Amino acid sequence: MDKNVLYGERIGKHTETVKNVVDYINGAVDEASWVEKNCFASFDGKGNDGDVVIGSARVYGVPVELACFNVNVNQGGFGKNSAYRFTTAMKNACGGQIPFVSVIDSCGANVLEGSGVLAYFADLIAEAQELRRSGVPHICVIRGNCYGIMVQFAAIADAVIVDEDCTVCFGSPAVTLSKENKVYEPKKYFGAANCKKSGLATLSAKKGDLRNVLGRLLSYISVYESDCVKEVNIDENNFELQGAESMGYDELVKSVSDDDSVLELYSGVRCAIRTYFARIGGNAVGIFASDRDNKNLDKTSLDKLAGFLRLANDFEIPTVAIVDCEGLKGSIEVEQSEIWRSVRAVTDAYYCFDSCASMPRIALITGSAVGLGYSLLVGKPDCGAVIAWADSYIAPISASAGAQLKYSDRIKDAKTAERVRKEIEITYKEVDGDAYNSACCGLVNYVIKPCDTKQYLFMVLEQSVKR
């Protein structure tokens, strides 16, 4: 048989097998940038059946290496050949220092290959860890199903983007729901909503929006220039921020950041902390902001913050903390929980990474910074600054507790104890916890009016980044 004819038949069959995957990839990358690699290579040298498609492309000008499961082959089952092709793509990314994007649509391990599949998976995990050690971004996109061992692979990625139609489950959804006597509705229990609520999902993408989401994320964690980043014209005469004191955290973050630069991460984890990537004066920053309507930290808040700080640390992104926090929620449940692990995780991420010793840490106190609200969220960074609004309250304990402890005799002797208690509480807040007093103690570098917030953040960040 003519070899050209044979090749045409083989490439035609392969093209038809991987068509759904290639169409998906082309919708997520720059036009005409996708190039498939090693389309016939396999673990045993007998030819590829199209279970995993690998290649390179660009996303808003940023080069990426991709590996994508093909659910039409063995239901996306993970085995020796898929491990071989995934690790090949990761080695390409690591060698070229190019971001790696994995696309998961898999029902887990291919059990027909026996227990040996676990050894292939161990190789996959080892290669994924090598990406991290080399500082190469790994973004995992969960397109459809992500079952069993593939959830572990997704969980160790730097960031996870979930499709709104995905299902993620460590076990078999059918078996798990059957044990709980639930109707088989896997997306209801294990779908995108659960991924976002649990914190697995860094971001989510609706149909047709993956390229935009990928591009914006890559513009922060990749060293390559991205077409997503808009040129910033800095007008130092337009820094005044009117009404800052009445803004919620979301509005304040957007007001101090460059136009259209704010990207909220882990938005599905609703708690006292919100996390963002943004730009201030063209400089990329990671911003975390405490909720003015929910001023107490809990385990969920701290776990979310620790994950966000690790992501910022890994890619040397300066952080800005916007703090109005009264410390831990005081309750028996909190005290008896393992919240100390979460406190330790945030402390390690915020202070203890040697690679981040010179990375700017900037804190803006907009209200209270009480107890852990200061020591954990603000601290005393070696590189950066602490800025406080003039009416901020900064102290180791709440104003009511501080007044009770310091002025207990005056309260005890007063005929109208409740009125005196309120007066003393105000005195304690205005004197002992005053921002200016805190500045005298070295807890604050700048005491400012709220309208000057944008100007000072820009100034401090510019000075810190250029050190």
NORMO-V733230 format. One record per residue. N is the residue number from 1. RES is the residue in three letters. NEAR is the number of other C-alpha atoms within 12 Angstrom. Layout:
n: (N & N)
res: (RES & RES)
near: (NEAR & NEAR)
This chain:
n: (1 & 2 & 3 & 4 & 5 & 6 & 7 & 8 & 9 & 10 & 11 & 12 & 13 & 14 & 15 & 16 & 17 & 18 & 19 & 20 & 21 & 22 & 23 & 24 & 25 & 26 & 27 & 28 & 29 & 30 & 31 & 32 & 33 & 34 & 35 & 36 & 37 & 38 & 39 & 40 & 41 & 42 & 43 & 44 & 45 & 46 & 47 & 48 & 49 & 50 & 51 & 52 & 53 & 54 & 55 & 56 & 57 & 58 & 59 & 60 & 61 & 62 & 63 & 64 & 65 & 66 & 67 & 68 & 69 & 70 & 71 & 72 & 73 & 74 & 75 & 76 & 77 & 78 & 79 & 80 & 81 & 82 & 83 & 84 & 85 & 86 & 87 & 88 & 89 & 90 & 91 & 92 & 93 & 94 & 95 & 96 & 97 & 98 & 99 & 100 & 101 & 102 & 103 & 104 & 105 & 106 & 107 & 108 & 109 & 110 & 111 & 112 & 113 & 114 & 115 & 116 & 117 & 118 & 119 & 120 & 121 & 122 & 123 & 124 & 125 & 126 & 127 & 128 & 129 & 130 & 131 & 132 & 133 & 134 & 135 & 136 & 137 & 138 & 139 & 140 & 141 & 142 & 143 & 144 & 145 & 146 & 147 & 148 & 149 & 150 & 151 & 152 & 153 & 154 & 155 & 156 & 157 & 158 & 159 & 160 & 161 & 162 & 163 & 164 & 165 & 166 & 167 & 168 & 169 & 170 & 171 & 172 & 173 & 174 & 175 & 176 & 177 & 178 & 179 & 180 & 181 & 182 & 183 & 184 & 185 & 186 & 187 & 188 & 189 & 190 & 191 & 192 & 193 & 194 & 195 & 196 & 197 & 198 & 199 & 200 & 201 & 202 & 203 & 204 & 205 & 206 & 207 & 208 & 209 & 210 & 211 & 212 & 213 & 214 & 215 & 216 & 217 & 218 & 219 & 220 & 221 & 222 & 223 & 224 & 225 & 226 & 227 & 228 & 229 & 230 & 231 & 232 & 233 & 234 & 235 & 236 & 237 & 238 & 239 & 240 & 241 & 242 & 243 & 244 & 245 & 246 & 247 & 248 & 249 & 250 & 251 & 252 & 253 & 254 & 255 & 256 & 257 & 258 & 259 & 260 & 261 & 262 & 263 & 264 & 265 & 266 & 267 & 268 & 269 & 270 & 271 & 272 & 273 & 274 & 275 & 276 & 277 & 278 & 279 & 280 & 281 & 282 & 283 & 284 & 285 & 286 & 287 & 288 & 289 & 290 & 291 & 292 & 293 & 294 & 295 & 296 & 297 & 298 & 299 & 300 & 301 & 302 & 303 & 304 & 305 & 306 & 307 & 308 & 309 & 310 & 311 & 312 & 313 & 314 & 315 & 316 & 317 & 318 & 319 & 320 & 321 & 322 & 323 & 324 & 325 & 326 & 327 & 328 & 329 & 330 & 331 & 332 & 333 & 334 & 335 & 336 & 337 & 338 & 339 & 340 & 341 & 342 & 343 & 344 & 345 & 346 & 347 & 348 & 349 & 350 & 351 & 352 & 353 & 354 & 355 & 356 & 357 & 358 & 359 & 360 & 361 & 362 & 363 & 364 & 365 & 366 & 367 & 368 & 369 & 370 & 371 & 372 & 373 & 374 & 375 & 376 & 377 & 378 & 379 & 380 & 381 & 382 & 383 & 384 & 385 & 386 & 387 & 388 & 389 & 390 & 391 & 392 & 393 & 394 & 395 & 396 & 397 & 398 & 399 & 400 & 401 & 402 & 403 & 404 & 405 & 406 & 407 & 408 & 409 & 410 & 411 & 412 & 413 & 414 & 415 & 416 & 417 & 418 & 419 & 420 & 421 & 422 & 423 & 424 & 425 & 426 & 427 & 428 & 429 & 430 & 431 & 432 & 433 & 434 & 435 & 436 & 437 & 438 & 439 & 440 & 441 & 442 & 443 & 444 & 445 & 446 & 447 & 448 & 449 & 450 & 451 & 452 & 453 & 454 & 455 & 456 & 457 & 458 & 459 & 460 & 461 & 462 & 463 & 464 & 465 & 466 & 467)
res: (MET & ASP & LYS & ASN & VAL & LEU & TYR & GLY & GLU & ARG & ILE & GLY & LYS & HIS & THR & GLU & THR & VAL & LYS & ASN & VAL & VAL & ASP & TYR & ILE & ASN & GLY & ALA & VAL & ASP & GLU & ALA & SER & TRP & VAL & GLU & LYS & ASN & CYS & PHE & ALA & SER & PHE & ASP & GLY & LYS & GLY & ASN & ASP & GLY & ASP & VAL & VAL & ILE & GLY & SER & ALA & ARG & VAL & TYR & GLY & VAL & PRO & VAL & GLU & LEU & ALA & CYS & PHE & ASN & VAL & ASN & VAL & ASN & GLN & GLY & GLY & PHE & GLY & LYS & ASN & SER & ALA & TYR & ARG & PHE & THR & THR & ALA & MET & LYS & ASN & ALA & CYS & GLY & GLY & GLN & ILE & PRO & PHE & VAL & SER & VAL & ILE & ASP & SER & CYS & GLY & ALA & ASN & VAL & LEU & GLU & GLY & SER & GLY & VAL & LEU & ALA & TYR & PHE & ALA & ASP & LEU & ILE & ALA & GLU & ALA & GLN & GLU & LEU & ARG & ARG & SER & GLY & VAL & PRO & HIS & ILE & CYS & VAL & ILE & ARG & GLY & ASN & CYS & TYR & GLY & ILE & MET & VAL & GLN & PHE & ALA & ALA & ILE & ALA & ASP & ALA & VAL & ILE & VAL & ASP & GLU & ASP & CYS & THR & VAL & CYS & PHE & GLY & SER & PRO & ALA & VAL & THR & LEU & SER & LYS & GLU & ASN & LYS & VAL & TYR & GLU & PRO & LYS & LYS & TYR & PHE & GLY & ALA & ALA & ASN & CYS & LYS & LYS & SER & GLY & LEU & ALA & THR & LEU & SER & ALA & LYS & LYS & GLY & ASP & LEU & ARG & ASN & VAL & LEU & GLY & ARG & LEU & LEU & SER & TYR & ILE & SER & VAL & TYR & GLU & SER & ASP & CYS & VAL & LYS & GLU & VAL & ASN & ILE & ASP & GLU & ASN & ASN & PHE & GLU & LEU & GLN & GLY & ALA & GLU & SER & MET & GLY & TYR & ASP & GLU & LEU & VAL & LYS & SER & VAL & SER & ASP & ASP & ASP & SER & VAL & LEU & GLU & LEU & TYR & SER & GLY & VAL & ARG & CYS & ALA & ILE & ARG & THR & TYR & PHE & ALA & ARG & ILE & GLY & GLY & ASN & ALA & VAL & GLY & ILE & PHE & ALA & SER & ASP & ARG & ASP & ASN & LYS & ASN & LEU & ASP & LYS & THR & SER & LEU & ASP & LYS & LEU & ALA & GLY & PHE & LEU & ARG & LEU & ALA & ASN & ASP & PHE & GLU & ILE & PRO & THR & VAL & ALA & ILE & VAL & ASP & CYS & GLU & GLY & LEU & LYS & GLY & SER & ILE & GLU & VAL & GLU & GLN & SER & GLU & ILE & TRP & ARG & SER & VAL & ARG & ALA & VAL & THR & ASP & ALA & TYR & TYR & CYS & PHE & ASP & SER & CYS & ALA & SER & MET & PRO & ARG & ILE & ALA & LEU & ILE & THR & GLY & SER & ALA & VAL & GLY & LEU & GLY & TYR & SER & LEU & LEU & VAL & GLY & LYS & PRO & ASP & CYS & GLY & ALA & VAL & ILE & ALA & TRP & ALA & ASP & SER & TYR & ILE & ALA & PRO & ILE & SER & ALA & SER & ALA & GLY & ALA & GLN & LEU & LYS & TYR & SER & ASP & ARG & ILE & LYS & ASP & ALA & LYS & THR & ALA & GLU & ARG & VAL & ARG & LYS & GLU & ILE & GLU & ILE & THR & TYR & LYS & GLU & VAL & ASP & GLY & ASP & ALA & TYR & ASN & SER & ALA & CYS & CYS & GLY & LEU & VAL & ASN & TYR & VAL & ILE & LYS & PRO & CYS & ASP & THR & LYS & GLN & TYR & LEU & PHE & MET & VAL & LEU & GLU & GLN & SER & VAL & LYS & ARG)
near: (8 & 8 & 10 & 11 & 11 & 12 & 15 & 14 & 15 & 20 & 24 & 16 & 18 & 29 & 23 & 19 & 26 & 30 & 25 & 24 & 36 & 34 & 21 & 28 & 41 & 26 & 24 & 34 & 34 & 26 & 17 & 18 & 23 & 28 & 24 & 31 & 25 & 27 & 30 & 27 & 26 & 27 & 23 & 15 & 15 & 10 & 18 & 30 & 33 & 40 & 42 & 51 & 52 & 44 & 36 & 35 & 33 & 34 & 40 & 30 & 26 & 35 & 36 & 43 & 44 & 46 & 46 & 46 & 47 & 38 & 31 & 24 & 30 & 26 & 25 & 36 & 35 & 46 & 39 & 33 & 36 & 44 & 41 & 33 & 44 & 44 & 38 & 32 & 41 & 42 & 31 & 30 & 36 & 28 & 20 & 20 & 27 & 34 & 47 & 50 & 52 & 48 & 45 & 48 & 43 & 42 & 37 & 37 & 37 & 30 & 20 & 14 & 18 & 14 & 16 & 18 & 25 & 23 & 20 & 28 & 33 & 24 & 26 & 35 & 27 & 21 & 33 & 39 & 25 & 26 & 33 & 30 & 17 & 23 & 29 & 37 & 45 & 46 & 44 & 42 & 49 & 45 & 40 & 37 & 40 & 47 & 37 & 31 & 34 & 42 & 35 & 26 & 40 & 40 & 35 & 30 & 39 & 41 & 42 & 42 & 46 & 46 & 38 & 30 & 27 & 36 & 38 & 46 & 36 & 25 & 25 & 25 & 29 & 23 & 17 & 21 & 20 & 15 & 13 & 12 & 11 & 15 & 16 & 18 & 17 & 29 & 25 & 21 & 24 & 34 & 31 & 37 & 30 & 26 & 36 & 30 & 25 & 25 & 34 & 40 & 42 & 41 & 40 & 41 & 30 & 21 & 19 & 19 & 21 & 36 & 33 & 28 & 33 & 49 & 35 & 37 & 48 & 41 & 37 & 39 & 36 & 35 & 23 & 25 & 21 & 26 & 21 & 25 & 29 & 20 & 18 & 16 & 13 & 19 & 13 & 15 & 11 & 17 & 25 & 22 & 27 & 18 & 16 & 27 & 27 & 17 & 22 & 24 & 35 & 28 & 21 & 35 & 41 & 27 & 32 & 39 & 36 & 31 & 21 & 22 & 32 & 32 & 37 & 32 & 39 & 39 & 32 & 27 & 31 & 26 & 30 & 35 & 43 & 40 & 44 & 43 & 43 & 39 & 38 & 39 & 32 & 26 & 35 & 37 & 46 & 46 & 45 & 48 & 46 & 46 & 34 & 30 & 20 & 25 & 31 & 32 & 42 & 35 & 32 & 32 & 40 & 43 & 35 & 41 & 45 & 32 & 37 & 43 & 40 & 33 & 40 & 40 & 34 & 33 & 35 & 29 & 35 & 44 & 50 & 47 & 47 & 44 & 48 & 41 & 43 & 39 & 35 & 36 & 27 & 20 & 13 & 11 & 13 & 18 & 15 & 11 & 17 & 18 & 25 & 19 & 18 & 26 & 31 & 21 & 27 & 34 & 27 & 23 & 32 & 44 & 32 & 20 & 20 & 14 & 19 & 28 & 20 & 24 & 34 & 39 & 42 & 44 & 46 & 54 & 49 & 44 & 39 & 41 & 49 & 38 & 31 & 34 & 42 & 41 & 29 & 34 & 46 & 44 & 34 & 24 & 33 & 20 & 28 & 37 & 38 & 43 & 48 & 44 & 36 & 31 & 27 & 39 & 43 & 49 & 37 & 27 & 31 & 33 & 34 & 29 & 22 & 29 & 29 & 27 & 19 & 21 & 26 & 19 & 15 & 22 & 23 & 17 & 13 & 16 & 11 & 13 & 19 & 17 & 15 & 23 & 29 & 22 & 22 & 29 & 31 & 24 & 22 & 28 & 35 & 24 & 23 & 30 & 37 & 32 & 36 & 27 & 26 & 33 & 26 & 16 & 16 & 19 & 32 & 36 & 31 & 33 & 32 & 29 & 26 & 32 & 27 & 31 & 38 & 35 & 29 & 35 & 46 & 35 & 25 & 32 & 37 & 25 & 20 & 26 & 28 & 14 & 13)
